[in-house]
């Protein structure tokens, strides 16, 4: 690993990409600390920590939402737009489906549609949040229509500027720009979270209880590390299905065997985001119109209650199967194997191969769904039995995103390093 990092910094082009990415992230973090003019955000911090969907948005935005900065919306509207367009392109809207089959030109058209939809969703979401915050907590100094429109426009502009930064990182930096921005936002909160946990467990303890507080903090750090390792295993685990080609020799060595890898968790973190949105979005909408109904509904659907947490777990499992079915098509895999003259040993090509792939995919998705649900519910279970605040509890969406982006970026960096080595050898 040390040799890999040293090799990366020795390469001039890779070094430039790394420094460019760091410069873009510096701009992002500076913007995340600049509040929108005419906003008093001091009243938001405690309220956001008690709302799961707002807490998740604050997490993805690196704490920008609780400050109501110009980057408070983060890139969440763009992610939502991407998911919507992706779902609609799955034989729902024929025009979008045709774009997915039109190569680079079609992808560029879909990206443009996604950007336009992202602008619309960003403005609607920003206006709704500003209106709701002002009605409940009086955060605006100018509480009228022009104030709402002005603040929503600034937040929307901040989101689109973040997307532009993400594009620059993808073109001239390292990794996927949007993912790197989310990664940086989450990681920037980790030191503050550990300090908060330390203050809760140790800072308020008496002299006789300091040892117990320190021990609990060490156990917290160990459990945090254990969950990171668990997520890494979950994200990298695959089921390798052996593949044989009709024109290959039957006496091939084991090192020549080809495998079809199926990920245990093909859906990544998307099911968690879907499940939280389904539970919390209706509550946010109702809170604008009927406060009494909102309080009754939130008592049942809150992720701090067992009923809401059980529903959240069930929805996460269901969406894991749903999104995996959209991402991985066993029928298409079987057809591609048949066209390339490949087959699974012991399984006949055609319908038997399709049935076998469906069965294997369903089995491994059960493991992936359970693992994803366990990591997703940990942040809401621990505060029920410990003194930890919700904002600092272990696990959840943040760790899954951080681990996934880190693994993806390291793989890309190693690929670039290998490519440079081959170029040097050819020269």
TAVEN-V317926 format. One line per field, one symbol per residue. ss: DSSP state (H for helix, E for strand, L for the rest). burial: I if it has 16 or more other ideal C-beta (glycine too) atoms within 10 Angstrom, else O. Layout:
ss->???
burial->???
This chain:
ss->LHHHHHHHHHLHHHHHHHHHHHHHHHHHHHHHLLELLLELHHHLHHHHHLLHHHHHHHHHLLLHHHHLELLLLLLHHHHHHHHHHHHHLLLLLHHHHHHHLLHHHHHHHHHHHHHHHHHHHHHHHHHHHHHHHHHHHLLELLLLHHHHHHHHHHHHHHHHHHHHHHHHHHHHLLLLHHHHHHHHHHHHHHHHHHHHHHHHHHHLLLLLLHHHHHHHHHHHHHHHHHHHHHHHHHHHLEEEEEEEELLLLLLLLHHHLEEEEEELLLLLLHHHHHHHHHHHHHHHHHHLLLHHHHHHHHHHHLLLLHHHHHHHHHHHHHHHHHHHHHHLLHHHHHHHHHHLLEELLLLLLLHHHHHHHHHHHHHHHHHHHHHHHHHHHHHHHHHHHLLLLHHHLLLLHHHHHHHHHHHHHHHHHHHHHHHHHHHHHHL
burial->OOOOOOIIOOIOOIOOIIOIIOOIIOOIOOIIOOOIOOIOIOOIOOOIIOIIIIIIIIIIIIIIIIIIIIIIIIIIIIIIIIIOIIOIIOOOOOOIOOIIOOOOOIOOIIOOIIOOIIIOIIIOIIIOIIIIIIOOOOIIOOOOOOIIOIIIOIIIIIIIOIIOIIOOIIOOIIIIIIIIIIIIIIIIIOOOIOOIIIOIIIOOOOOOOOOOIOOIIOOIOOOIOOIIOIIOOIIOIOOOIOIIOOOOOOOOOOOOOOOIOIIIIIIIIIIIIIIIIOIIOOIIOIIOOOOOOIOOIIOOIIIOOOOIIOIIIOIIIOIIIIIIIOOIOIOOIIOOIOOOOIIIOOIOIOOOIIOIIOOIIOOIIOOIIOIIIIIIIIIIIIIOOOOIIIIIIIIIIIIIIIIIIIOIIIOOIOOIIOOIOOOOOOO
